[in-house]
Amino acid sequence: APAGTQFLLVFKNLSTQRHNVSLEQGELEYGATLTIGRATTATVFTLKRGTYHFYSSVGKDEPRGMSGTLIVK
């Protein structure tokens, strides 16, 4: 993702189970998409350079592997 520029994070959930995408860096929470099931949602972010953690904050999604890393350059 580009640093200092707005970008659109689009989340398409193909499952009927509800999920979302949350974004954080360390203890700082940057927000989340809507929690959806079998739908698409989007959120706009403007981030500084760095490494961010994204995950689904629904139930036990994150411990089950619904997470990843976003690198902003």
C-alpha positions as CSV (number, residue, x, y, z in Angstrom):
1,A,0.0,0.0,0.0
2,P,1.3,3.5,-0.7
3,A,2.3,5.6,2.3
4,G,0.5,8.9,3.0
5,T,-2.1,8.2,0.2
6,Q,-5.7,7.2,0.7
7,F,-6.3,3.6,-0.4
8,L,-9.5,1.5,-0.5
9,L,-9.4,-1.8,1.4
10,V,-12.0,-4.0,-0.2
11,F,-13.1,-7.2,1.7
12,K,-15.2,-9.8,-0.2
13,N,-16.5,-12.5,2.1
14,L,-17.7,-15.5,0.1
15,S,-18.8,-17.4,3.2
16,T,-22.1,-17.2,5.0
17,Q,-20.2,-17.0,8.3
18,R,-19.7,-13.4,9.3
19,H,-16.2,-11.9,9.2
20,N,-14.5,-8.5,9.0
21,V,-11.0,-7.0,8.5
22,S,-9.5,-5.1,11.3
23,L,-6.2,-3.2,11.1
24,E,-3.7,-2.4,13.8
25,Q,0.0,-1.5,14.4
26,G,1.2,-2.5,17.8
27,E,-1.5,-1.4,20.3
28,L,-2.9,1.2,17.9
29,E,-6.2,0.2,16.2
30,Y,-6.9,1.9,12.9
31,G,-10.4,0.6,12.4
32,A,-12.3,-2.2,10.7
33,T,-14.6,-3.0,7.8
34,L,-18.2,-3.8,8.5
35,T,-18.8,-7.4,9.7
36,I,-20.5,-9.2,6.8
37,G,-21.5,-12.6,5.6
38,R,-21.6,-13.4,1.8
39,A,-21.1,-9.8,0.8
40,T,-18.5,-7.1,0.0
41,T,-17.5,-4.1,2.0
42,A,-14.8,-1.5,1.8
43,T,-13.0,1.1,4.1
44,V,-10.6,3.9,3.2
45,F,-7.3,4.2,5.1
46,T,-4.3,6.6,4.9
47,L,-1.3,5.1,6.6
48,K,2.3,6.0,7.3
49,R,5.2,3.7,6.3
50,G,5.4,0.6,8.4
51,T,4.2,-2.9,9.0
52,Y,0.5,-3.4,10.0
53,H,-1.4,-6.4,11.2
54,F,-4.8,-7.2,9.7
55,Y,-7.2,-9.9,11.0
56,S,-10.8,-10.8,11.5
57,S,-11.9,-9.6,15.0
58,V,-14.9,-11.9,15.0
59,G,-15.0,-14.6,17.6
60,K,-11.9,-16.9,17.3
61,D,-11.2,-16.0,13.7
62,E,-7.7,-14.6,14.4
63,P,-6.4,-17.6,16.4
64,R,-7.7,-19.8,13.6
65,G,-5.4,-18.1,11.1
66,M,-7.5,-15.3,9.7
67,S,-4.7,-12.7,9.8
68,G,-1.8,-11.3,7.9
69,T,0.6,-8.5,7.4
70,L,0.2,-5.3,5.3
71,I,3.4,-3.4,4.4
72,V,3.1,0.3,3.6
73,K,6.0,1.8,1.6
